[in-house]
Amino acid sequence: MFYKGKVVLVAGGTGFVGSHIVQELLKADAKVRIPVHKRPLIIKDKRIETIKADLTIQEDCLKVLKGVDYIFHAAGSVGAAAISGFDSMVSIATNLILTAQMLQAAWQSNVERFLLFSSSTAYPPTDHPVKEEEMWSGSPHPTYSGYGWMRRYFEKLGEFVSSISNMKIAIVRPTTIYGSWDNFDLTTCHVIPALIRKAVEKHNPYEVWGSGEEVRDLLHVSDLARGCLLILEKYATCDPLNLGYGKPVKIKEVVQIILKAADHERAKVIFNVSKPSIIPFRAVDISMAKRILGFEPKVYLKEGLKDTVAWYTQTRNSLIKCNNLKGLSY
C-alpha cells in the first residue's frame, strides 16, 4: 500500500533497470511518470504519464517533478563501467550532471523520497562477498576507477542533500545485473549480454574475454527492481544497502548455461586472456538487505539466464535498432 496513489517519477524509465522498476510500480498501483528524451518507451501502459524532457537541464527537471512524491533515479549514460579513453569521461560527466540536477530539482520541489543508485564497482578489490562497511577501506579496482569514484561521489551528494533538507534518500549498491532489455551492443555492453549475444548469433569459435575463472554475483533485473521498491519504502536513511544474488559463480559456469540455453553447446570455447578482462572477484554480501528488508532473490540463476537467452532470441532484431540509440538511457 506504500506506493498506491503516489506520483512516482522513474528517471530512466525507458531504459534497462528503469523499465523493470516501472513494472513493479504499476503492480503497486502507483501513478508512474516517465521523462522521455531520446529512447522510446519500453513499457506500454495507459496508466503511465510521459513528459518530454532533458534531465541535464534544470528547468526540465523542475518541469517533470511537479507534484511528484517519490523518485527512482535510474537515468544515465549508456556504457560499460570499465570503458576507457575519452568515452569514459563523456559517460562520467553526463552522469554527474544528471544526478546533481535531479537532486537539486527534487530538493527544490519538496519531493519526499529519492532512490539513488551507487554500484558494487565502487568497492575496493576483495576475495570475498563485500559488506557495506568495506566501501571506504580502499580505492576501487583500477579497472573501474573513474566509474567507481563517480558512484562514490553520488553517495556523498546524497548524504549532503539529506543532511540539509527534509528529503529522505535511499542508496542502493547493486551487483552485476542481467535480464530483458539490457544493453546488447557488443561495443558497450557488460559481460552477460555479450556472452548471450555471441551464443544466440552462433559465434564459433566462441570467444570469452578472460580466463573464465573470474567470479561474479549475478542478480536478475526483476529482483533488483523489487528490492529497490523495498529500500525506498523501508530504508530511505541515506545508508547504502547491497542488492545481489548472494551466490557467486564463475564465468566459465555461466558460459555453459548460456551455450546450452542457446543450443550452441558444440561451439569451440576460447578463453582469451590477452583481451581486457573483468576483475577476478566481485560479489556482495546481502545479509543487511535480508535482515532489514526481508529481501531474497526469487529468480534462480539458471532459469534467469535461460529466460534472458530466450527473450533475446525472440526480440534481437528490434533490440538492435533500440541499441543504436546512443547516449542516454531515457
Secondary structure, DSSP 8 states (H G I E B T S, - for coil): --STT-EEEEETTTSHHHHHHHHHHHHTT-EEEEEESSS--SS--TT-EEEE--TTSHHHHHHHTTT--EEEE---B-S-TT--SHHHHHHHHHHHHHHHHHHHHHHHTT-SEEEEE--GGGS---SS-B-GGGGGGS---GGGHHHHHHHHHHHHHHHHHHHHSS-EEEEEEE-EEE-TT----TTT--HHHHHHHHHHTT-SSEEEES-S--EE-EEEHHHHHHHHHHHHHH--SS--EEE--S--EEHHHHHHHHHHHTT-TTS-EEEETTS----SEE-B--HHHHHHH-----S-HHHHHHHHHHHHHHHHHHHHHHHTS-SB--
